[in-house]
Amino acid sequence: MANPTAAQVSAGYNARVAGIRAALLAVLVGLWKALPDYRGPAAAKFIAQTAPLIAGAQLQVAQLTAAYLAAVTGGQLGRTVPAVPVRPADVANLRGVAPSVLYQRPFTQVYTELSRGVPIDTAVDRGRIRLVDLATTDVQLAKTHTARRALAAEPAIAGYRRVLVGEENCGLCVVASTQLYHREELLPIHPGCDCSVEPVHGEHTGQVLDKDVLAAAHAAIAERFGKFDAGGRAPDYRKVILVRQHGEIGPVLTVKGQEFTGPGDLTGSGS
């Protein structure tokens, strides 16, 4: 049987990661909806029950990422590339915030909404949304941190490009997917981001421009800002699509004028 192509390896990897994420979120949401209330004891029990599940999903995604990048890099270089080892400690506490603090935030969201006079059902649903956002980002961080470790370990890799995953992608990711990143850079993400990476070897400088992706980038800019210029002059994409440093998540894709929590601003209620 012929060896799988890089596209097949990538598709298989992305499908398995998506499956792990979907299974985790299904369990978390099910447990959330089954809570008798959203007060202190119930919150503590929920966090104790779900923290190991989230950590397990992160570890699985990190191990898959290491194996995927070893396979793709080896295919590009024509030799065997060992996967970087992944231990639980490598994906623990990537935000620098303990799970007991981080996953209290959905409950705080419920209290905050109720204090504003929001109906209980709506408040609980907004807490659920916060929970899903947190867990999704934690799984994505396991992917991006492992990717950085794997790419940095192989000197023959010049850098990497963002790989768009799924049938729908936000304009930020489409534009960012035309860029070449240094192999030791952490992939900038955003809430809900599921992008992957693809190693790039050899001599490369500047942007990695694919005609189809670039056309999609122009369309995304036109949809977001009402105009585009194939020369990137109106608006200047480099000034519109920015990377800001989030105090917990690291580099985050954003649009000019949108602010994020910085390292000195965190009080336990961030994204």
Stockholm file with secondary structure:
# STOCKHOLM 1.0

chainA/1-271         MANPTAAQVSAGYNARVAGIRAALLAVLVGLWKALPDYRGPAAAKFIAQTAPLIAGAQLQVAQLTAAYLAAVTGGQLGRTVPAVPVRPADVANLRGVAPSVLYQRPFTQVYTELSRGVPIDTAVDRGRIRLVDLATTDVQLAKTHTARRALAAEPAIAGYRRVLVGEENCGLCVVASTQLYHREELLPIHPGCDCSVEPVHGEHTGQVLDKDVLAAAHAAIAERFGKFDAGGRAPDYRKVILVRQHGEIGPVLTVKGQEFTGPGDLTGSGS
#=GR chainA/1-271 SS CCCCCHHHHHHHHHHHHHHHHHHHHHHHHHHHHTCSCCSHHHHHHHHHHHHHHHHHHHHHHHHHHHHHHHHHHHHHHTSCCCCCCCCGGGSTTTTSSCHHHHTTHHHHHHHHHHHTTCCHHHHHHHHHHHHHHHHHHHHHHHHHHHHHHHHHTCTTEEEEEEECCSSCCCHHHHHHTTSEEETTSCCCBCTTCCCEEEEEESSCCSCCCCHHHHHHHHHHHHHHHSCCCTTSCSSCHHHHEEEEEETTTEEEEEETTCCCCCTTTCSSCCC
#=GC SS_cons         CCCCCHHHHHHHHHHHHHHHHHHHHHHHHHHHHTCSCCSHHHHHHHHHHHHHHHHHHHHHHHHHHHHHHHHHHHHHHTSCCCCCCCCGGGSTTTTSSCHHHHTTHHHHHHHHHHHTTCCHHHHHHHHHHHHHHHHHHHHHHHHHHHHHHHHHTCTTEEEEEEECCSSCCCHHHHHHTTSEEETTSCCCBCTTCCCEEEEEESSCCSCCCCHHHHHHHHHHHHHHHSCCCTTSCSSCHHHHEEEEEETTTEEEEEETTCCCCCTTTCSSCCC
//
